[in-house]
Amino acid sequence: MKLTPEQVIELENETIKICQELIQIPSVNYGEGRGDEKAAAEYIVEKLSEVGIKSELIESAPNRVNVVASIEGRDQNRPGLVLHGHIDVVPANAEDWSVDPFGGVIKDGYLWGRGAVDMKDMDAMILAVVRMWSRVKYKPPRNILLVFFADEEAGSTYGSRWLVKHRPELFKGYSEAISEVGGFSINITGDRRIYLIEAAQKGIQWIKLTAKGTAGHGSFFNQDNAITKISDAVARIGNFQWPQLETKTSAKFFRKIAEITGDNYNAADVKPLIKHLGNAARMISATISNTANPTMLSAGYKENVIPQSASAVVDGRFLPGYEDQLHQTIRKLAGDEIEVEILVRDIALEVDFAGPLVEAMCNAISAEDPDGIPVPYLMSGGTDNKALHDLGIVGYGFSPLRLPKDLDFFSLFHGVDERVPLESLKFGARVLYDFLDNV
């Protein structure tokens, strides 16, 4: 259903207002079970109720709250679409910010605050779109399941994973999903604008390394020092140059970059193409190989005592299809004397960048930005789509934003002075509305 110019303005302004109000609710997730999404969830329920949309508050633990609502579509014979976001945010140290991180300040053409890009902007777009549907008595082409998850920022234990395990019936009849970290623009060489649609995610292995040795006095010679052993292992892993690997998503991505820029594509060495990616280069660089970064060290209890054991934690990320390579390489680099234990594991995802849903995303971007070029990409992190994958739901990252070419967008995720351009929010609301009108 095409909106009138007045309705488009109403949609845009409401997106900004809802995003601002969500930012002003500090739904902070501190990890280790300490978080509170209750007030944000109740706000969402109220905004849905105002336009006659019934929803359910689902509390998975004290103050860990999810919101679920279903919207009936025109075609009941088609599988439905899950439209989801998370409502928790990472902490923010106000002393580091130039504005109140929970003030929802509007200045310099931006909306500032924790969650502005991760991901209360998309939450606001979703709410504004479905509220408009109710006001104009519109039914989408197929059933839509709205889900606002808790706890995404700390592993989704109280959010998507809890709902998939304890309330799987909610997702029955739904086959596809869209959520965060995709659909936004970057400017590449030649000032060409591409829109990165997330079609793949790296998997996770957080690994603990433990070295055992002989305890003793710090003044003695000790050739069986646990700290020395763990240090050597950490250095080998941290300095290892991981080989480049190709996935179907990265192949499509880099072939497109080569085509747009007139550069050469070599599957064995795509590093020369990364120079074209501007501010996105750092994130994309992490998706051409497995990675393993030492992040924690623990040993000793007194200055003059050589401890009997020492440990380290490595954050390992593997490409789709290459988990075994990651783990086997870390074991080899660690050496025979080091115990290797997987602390946390999560799957990698990769879905086809094809089909009606992908066409609808691409067409919605082209309608608002005819010069924009949609491209699939592989993300170095992960989203709640991983939990939905366990139910057979195919997920993409599509929270559309047309961004200023000089904005380092990736640095704003969990960063100081997180902010989103007002015009980008308006663009996203229009694109999301058009997309959902054609799914």
C-alpha positions as CSV (number, residue, x, y, z in Angstrom):
1,M,0.0,0.0,0.0
2,K,1.5,3.3,-1.1
3,L,1.6,6.0,1.5
4,T,0.6,9.6,0.9
5,P,3.4,12.2,1.3
6,E,1.9,13.3,4.6
7,Q,1.9,9.7,5.9
8,V,5.5,9.2,4.8
9,I,6.5,12.3,6.9
10,E,4.5,10.9,9.8
11,L,6.3,7.5,9.5
12,E,9.7,9.3,9.4
13,N,9.0,11.5,12.4
14,E,7.6,8.7,14.5
15,T,10.6,6.6,13.8
16,I,12.9,9.3,15.2
17,K,10.6,9.9,18.2
18,I,10.4,6.2,19.1
19,C,14.1,5.7,18.7
20,Q,14.8,8.7,21.0
21,E,12.4,7.5,23.6
22,L,13.9,4.0,23.5
23,I,17.4,5.4,24.0
24,Q,16.1,7.3,27.1
25,I,15.2,3.9,28.6
26,P,18.6,2.5,29.7
27,S,18.1,-1.2,29.1
28,V,21.7,-2.1,29.9
29,N,23.0,-5.6,29.8
30,Y,26.1,-6.0,32.0
31,G,26.5,-9.7,31.2
32,E,26.6,-12.7,33.5
33,G,22.9,-12.5,33.8
34,R,22.8,-8.9,35.0
35,G,20.5,-6.9,32.8
36,D,17.1,-5.2,32.8
37,E,14.9,-4.9,29.6
38,K,11.7,-4.7,31.5
39,A,11.0,-0.9,31.1
40,A,11.9,-1.0,27.4
41,A,9.7,-4.1,26.9
42,E,6.8,-2.4,28.6
43,Y,7.3,0.7,26.5
44,I,7.1,-1.4,23.3
45,V,3.9,-3.2,24.5
46,E,2.3,0.2,25.2
47,K,3.2,1.6,21.7
48,L,1.7,-1.6,20.1
49,S,-1.4,-1.4,22.3
50,E,-2.0,2.2,21.4
51,V,-2.8,1.1,17.8
52,G,-4.6,-2.1,18.7
53,I,-1.8,-4.6,18.3
54,K,-1.8,-7.3,21.1
55,S,1.5,-8.5,22.4
56,E,2.9,-10.7,25.0
57,L,5.5,-9.9,27.6
58,I,7.7,-13.0,28.2
59,E,10.0,-12.9,31.3
60,S,12.8,-15.5,31.1
61,A,14.3,-14.3,34.4
62,P,13.7,-11.4,36.8
63,N,13.6,-8.2,34.6
64,R,14.8,-10.1,31.5
65,V,11.9,-9.5,29.3
66,N,11.0,-10.3,25.6
67,V,8.1,-9.0,23.6
68,V,6.2,-11.0,21.0
69,A,3.3,-10.0,18.7
70,S,1.8,-11.5,15.6
71,I,0.3,-9.6,12.7
72,E,-2.0,-11.4,10.4
73,G,-1.1,-11.3,6.7
74,R,-3.3,-11.6,3.6
75,D,-2.0,-15.0,2.5
76,Q,-2.4,-17.6,5.2
77,N,-1.0,-20.3,3.0
78,R,2.5,-18.8,2.9
79,P,5.1,-19.2,5.6
80,G,5.5,-16.1,7.7
81,L,8.4,-13.7,8.2
82,V,10.0,-13.0,11.6
83,L,10.8,-9.3,12.1
84,H,13.1,-9.1,15.1
85,G,15.3,-6.8,17.1
86,H,17.0,-6.8,20.5
87,I,16.2,-4.2,23.1
88,D,19.3,-4.6,25.4
89,V,22.3,-2.4,25.0
90,V,25.9,-2.6,26.3
91,P,27.0,-0.3,29.1
92,A,28.2,3.2,28.5
93,N,30.6,5.3,30.6
94,A,29.1,8.7,30.7
95,E,32.4,10.4,31.4
96,D,33.8,9.3,28.0
97,W,30.8,10.7,26.1
98,S,30.3,14.3,24.8
99,V,26.5,13.9,25.6
100,D,24.4,11.9,28.0
101,P,24.5,8.4,26.6
102,F,20.9,7.9,27.7
103,G,19.6,11.4,26.9
104,G,18.5,10.8,23.4
105,V,20.1,14.1,22.4
106,I,19.4,15.4,18.9
107,K,22.2,17.7,17.6
108,D,24.2,18.2,14.4
109,G,21.6,16.2,12.4
110,Y,22.2,13.1,14.5
111,L,20.3,11.2,17.3
112,W,22.9,10.4,19.9
113,G,22.8,7.7,22.6
114,R,23.6,4.1,23.5
115,G,21.6,1.9,21.2
116,A,21.3,4.4,18.4
117,V,22.8,2.0,16.0
118,D,22.8,-1.2,18.0
119,M,19.9,-1.6,17.6
120,K,17.1,0.7,18.8
121,D,17.2,2.4,15.4
122,M,15.8,-0.8,13.8
123,D,13.4,-1.4,16.7
124,A,12.0,2.1,16.1
125,M,11.6,1.5,12.4
126,I,9.7,-1.7,13.0
127,L,7.4,-0.1,15.5
128,A,6.8,2.9,13.3
129,V,5.9,0.7,10.3
130,V,3.5,-1.6,12.1
131,R,1.8,1.3,13.9
132,M,1.3,2.9,10.5
133,W,-0.2,-0.4,9.2
134,S,-2.8,-0.3,12.0
135,R,-3.7,3.3,11.4
136,V,-4.3,2.7,7.7
137,K,-6.0,-0.7,8.2
138,Y,-3.3,-2.5,6.1
139,K,-2.5,-6.2,6.1
140,P,1.0,-7.3,5.0
141,P,1.3,-9.9,2.2
142,R,2.0,-12.7,4.8
143,N,2.0,-13.2,8.5
144,I,4.6,-11.2,10.4
145,L,5.9,-12.2,13.9
146,L,7.4,-9.3,15.8
147,V,9.9,-10.3,18.4
148,F,11.9,-7.9,20.6
149,F,14.6,-10.0,22.3
150,A,16.4,-9.6,25.6
151,D,20.0,-10.4,26.2
152,E,21.5,-10.4,22.7
153,E,24.5,-8.5,24.0
154,A,25.5,-11.3,26.3
155,G,24.9,-14.5,24.4
156,S,21.0,-14.4,24.1
157,T,20.6,-16.8,27.1
158,Y,17.5,-15.0,28.3
159,G,16.4,-13.9,24.9
160,S,16.3,-15.7,21.5
161,R,17.9,-18.9,22.9
162,W,15.4,-19.1,25.8
163,L,12.4,-18.5,23.5
164,V,13.6,-21.1,20.9
165,K,14.0,-23.6,23.7
166,H,11.0,-22.9,25.9
167,R,8.5,-21.3,23.4
168,P,9.2,-22.9,20.0
169,E,5.5,-22.9,19.2
170,L,5.7,-19.1,18.7
171,F,7.8,-19.6,15.6
172,K,5.7,-22.3,14.0
173,G,4.8,-21.4,10.4
174,Y,7.6,-18.9,10.0
175,S,10.4,-19.7,7.5
176,E,12.5,-16.5,7.2
177,A,13.7,-13.6,9.3
178,I,15.4,-10.2,9.1
179,S,17.1,-8.3,11.8
180,E,20.2,-6.1,12.4
181,V,23.7,-5.4,10.9
182,G,22.8,-5.2,7.3
183,G,21.2,-3.0,4.6
184,F,23.4,0.1,5.4
185,S,25.6,1.9,2.9
186,I,29.3,2.4,2.6
187,N,31.1,4.4,0.0
188,I,33.9,2.7,-1.9
189,T,36.5,3.7,-4.5
190,G,35.0,5.9,-7.2
191,D,32.4,7.3,-4.7
192,R,30.1,4.4,-5.5
193,R,27.6,3.5,-2.8
194,I,27.0,-0.1,-1.9
195,Y,24.5,-1.5,0.6
196,L,25.8,-4.4,2.7
197,I,23.2,-7.1,3.3
198,E,24.3,-9.7,5.8
199,A,24.0,-13.2,4.4
200,A,26.6,-14.9,6.6
201,Q,28.1,-14.8,10.0
202,K,31.3,-16.2,11.6
203,G,31.0,-18.8,14.2
204,I,32.6,-18.6,17.7
205,Q,35.0,-20.7,19.7
206,W,36.1,-19.1,23.0
207,I,38.9,-21.3,24.1
208,K,40.7,-21.7,27.4
209,L,44.4,-22.7,27.3
210,T,46.0,-24.1,30.5
211,A,49.6,-24.7,31.2
212,K,50.9,-26.8,34.1
213,G,54.3,-26.5,35.6
214,T,56.4,-26.9,38.7
215,A,55.7,-24.4,41.5
216,G,58.7,-22.9,43.3
217,H,60.5,-19.9,44.6
218,G,60.8,-16.9,42.2
219,S,64.5,-16.7,42.8
220,F,65.3,-20.2,41.6
221,F,66.0,-21.4,38.0
222,N,62.8,-23.1,36.7
223,Q,62.7,-24.8,33.3
224,D,59.1,-26.0,34.0
225,N,57.5,-22.6,34.4
226,A,53.7,-22.6,33.6
227,I,53.8,-18.8,32.8
228,T,56.5,-19.3,30.3
229,K,54.6,-22.1,28.6
230,I,51.4,-20.2,28.4
231,S,53.2,-17.1,27.2
232,D,54.9,-19.0,24.4
233,A,51.5,-20.6,23.3
234,V,49.7,-17.2,23.4
235,A,52.4,-15.6,21.3
236,R,52.3,-18.4,18.7
237,I,48.5,-18.1,18.4
238,G,48.4,-14.3,18.5
239,N,51.1,-13.9,15.8
240,F,49.8,-16.6,13.5
241,Q,49.0,-15.5,10.0
242,W,45.7,-17.2,9.1
243,P,45.4,-18.2,5.5
244,Q,42.7,-16.6,3.3
245,L,39.6,-18.7,2.7
246,E,36.7,-18.3,0.3
247,T,33.0,-18.7,1.2
248,K,30.2,-18.3,-1.3
249,T,29.2,-15.0,0.3
250,S,32.7,-13.5,0.3
251,A,33.2,-14.7,-3.3
252,K,30.1,-12.8,-4.4
253,F,31.1,-9.8,-2.4
254,F,34.7,-9.4,-3.7
255,R,33.7,-10.2,-7.3
256,K,31.2,-7.4,-7.1
257,I,33.8,-5.0,-5.6
258,A,36.2,-5.9,-8.4
259,E,33.5,-5.3,-11.0
260,I,32.4,-2.0,-9.6
261,T,36.0,-0.6,-9.2
262,G,37.5,-2.2,-12.3
263,D,40.1,-4.0,-10.2
264,N,41.1,-7.7,-10.5
265,Y,39.5,-10.5,-8.6
266,N,41.8,-13.3,-7.3
267,A,40.1,-15.8,-5.0
268,A,43.4,-16.7,-3.5
269,D,44.3,-13.1,-2.6
270,V,41.5,-10.6,-2.1
271,K,43.5,-8.3,0.2
272,P,44.2,-5.9,-2.7
273,L,40.4,-5.3,-3.0
274,I,40.1,-4.3,0.6
275,K,41.7,-0.9,-0.1
276,H,38.5,0.1,-1.9
277,L,36.2,-0.3,1.2
278,G,37.0,2.8,3.2
279,N,35.9,2.7,6.8
280,A,34.5,-0.9,6.3
281,A,38.0,-2.3,5.6
282,R,38.7,-3.2,9.2
283,M,35.6,-5.3,9.7
284,I,35.7,-6.9,6.2
285,S,39.4,-7.8,6.7
286,A,38.3,-10.1,9.6
287,T,36.0,-12.1,7.3
288,I,38.6,-13.4,4.8
289,S,40.1,-15.9,7.2
290,N,39.6,-17.5,10.5
291,T,40.9,-15.4,13.4
292,A,42.1,-16.1,17.0
293,N,42.9,-13.3,19.4
294,P,44.2,-13.9,22.9
295,T,42.0,-11.8,25.2
296,M,42.6,-12.9,28.8
297,L,45.6,-14.1,30.9
298,S,45.5,-15.5,34.5
299,A,48.4,-16.7,36.6
300,G,50.1,-16.4,39.9
301,Y,49.2,-15.1,43.4
302,K,52.4,-13.6,44.7
303,E,55.4,-11.8,43.3
304,N,58.0,-14.3,44.4
305,V,56.1,-17.5,43.8
306,I,56.2,-19.4,40.5
307,P,52.7,-20.8,40.1
308,Q,51.8,-24.3,39.3
309,S,49.4,-23.3,36.5
310,A,48.7,-20.5,34.2
311,S,45.8,-19.9,31.7
312,A,44.7,-17.8,28.8
313,V,41.5,-17.3,26.8
314,V,41.4,-17.0,23.1
315,D,38.5,-15.5,21.1
316,G,38.4,-17.7,18.0
317,R,36.1,-16.9,15.1
318,F,35.6,-19.3,12.2
319,L,34.2,-18.9,8.7
320,P,31.2,-21.1,7.6
321,G,32.6,-24.5,6.8
322,Y,36.0,-24.0,8.5
323,E,35.4,-24.7,12.2
324,D,37.7,-27.8,12.2
325,Q,40.5,-25.8,10.6
326,L,40.3,-23.2,13.4
327,H,40.3,-25.7,16.3
328,Q,43.0,-28.0,14.8
329,T,45.3,-25.0,14.1
330,I,44.9,-23.6,17.7
331,R,45.7,-27.0,19.2
332,K,48.8,-27.3,17.0
333,L,50.0,-23.8,17.8
334,A,49.3,-24.3,21.6
335,G,51.6,-27.4,21.7
336,D,51.4,-30.7,23.4
337,E,51.9,-29.4,26.9
338,I,48.9,-27.0,26.8
339,E,45.4,-28.2,27.7
340,V,42.8,-26.8,25.2
341,E,39.1,-26.4,26.4
342,I,36.2,-24.9,24.5
343,L,34.4,-22.5,26.8
344,V,31.8,-21.2,24.4
345,R,30.8,-22.4,20.9
346,D,28.3,-21.0,18.4
347,I,27.6,-21.9,14.8
348,A,28.5,-20.0,11.7
349,L,25.7,-19.1,9.3
350,E,25.6,-18.8,5.6
351,V,22.4,-18.5,3.5
352,D,21.9,-18.0,-0.3
353,F,21.7,-14.5,-1.5
354,A,18.8,-15.3,-3.8
355,G,15.1,-15.7,-3.9
356,P,12.0,-13.5,-3.4
357,L,13.0,-12.1,0.0
358,V,16.4,-11.0,-1.3
359,E,14.8,-9.5,-4.4
360,A,12.4,-7.5,-2.1
361,M,15.4,-6.2,-0.1
362,C,17.3,-5.1,-3.2
363,N,14.3,-3.6,-4.8
364,A,13.4,-1.6,-1.7
365,I,16.9,-0.1,-1.6
366,S,16.9,0.7,-5.3
367,A,13.5,2.4,-5.0
368,E,14.9,4.9,-2.5
369,D,18.5,5.0,-3.9
370,P,18.7,4.1,-7.6
371,D,22.5,4.5,-7.5
372,G,22.9,2.2,-4.6
373,I,24.2,-1.3,-5.2
374,P,23.0,-4.1,-2.8
375,V,25.8,-6.6,-2.0
376,P,25.9,-9.7,0.3
377,Y,28.5,-9.7,3.0
378,L,29.8,-11.9,5.7
379,M,29.8,-10.4,9.2
380,S,32.6,-11.0,11.8
381,G,30.1,-11.1,14.7
382,G,26.7,-12.7,15.2
383,T,23.0,-12.0,15.8
384,D,19.9,-13.6,17.1
385,N,19.4,-15.2,13.7
386,K,21.7,-18.0,14.9
387,A,19.1,-19.1,17.5
388,L,16.3,-19.0,14.9
389,H,18.5,-21.2,12.6
390,D,17.9,-24.0,15.1
391,L,14.2,-23.9,14.1
392,G,15.0,-23.9,10.4
393,I,14.4,-20.2,9.9
394,V,16.6,-18.5,7.3
395,G,17.8,-15.1,8.5
396,Y,19.4,-12.0,6.9
397,G,20.7,-8.7,8.3
398,F,18.6,-5.9,6.9
399,S,18.3,-2.7,8.9
400,P,18.5,-0.2,6.1
401,L,20.4,3.1,6.5
402,R,21.8,5.4,3.9
403,L,24.9,6.8,5.6
404,P,27.1,9.9,5.0
405,K,30.2,8.8,3.2
406,D,32.6,10.1,5.8
407,L,30.9,8.4,8.8
408,D,32.9,5.5,10.3
409,F,29.7,3.5,11.0
410,F,31.4,0.3,12.3
411,S,33.2,2.2,15.1
412,L,29.9,3.3,16.5
413,F,28.8,-0.2,17.5
414,H,29.5,-0.3,21.2
415,G,31.5,2.9,20.7
416,V,31.7,6.2,22.5
417,D,29.3,8.9,21.2
418,E,27.2,6.3,19.4
419,R,24.8,8.1,17.0
420,V,22.7,7.7,13.9
421,P,21.9,10.4,11.3
422,L,18.3,11.6,11.3
423,E,18.1,11.4,7.6
424,S,19.3,7.8,7.7
425,L,16.5,6.9,10.1
426,K,14.0,8.4,7.8
427,F,15.5,6.5,4.8
428,G,15.4,3.3,6.8
429,A,11.8,3.7,7.7
430,R,10.8,4.2,4.1
431,V,12.9,1.3,2.8
432,L,11.6,-1.1,5.5
433,Y,8.0,-0.1,4.8
434,D,8.5,-0.7,1.0
435,F,10.3,-4.0,1.7
436,L,7.5,-5.3,4.0
437,D,4.9,-4.3,1.4
438,N,6.5,-6.7,-1.1
439,V,7.5,-9.8,0.9
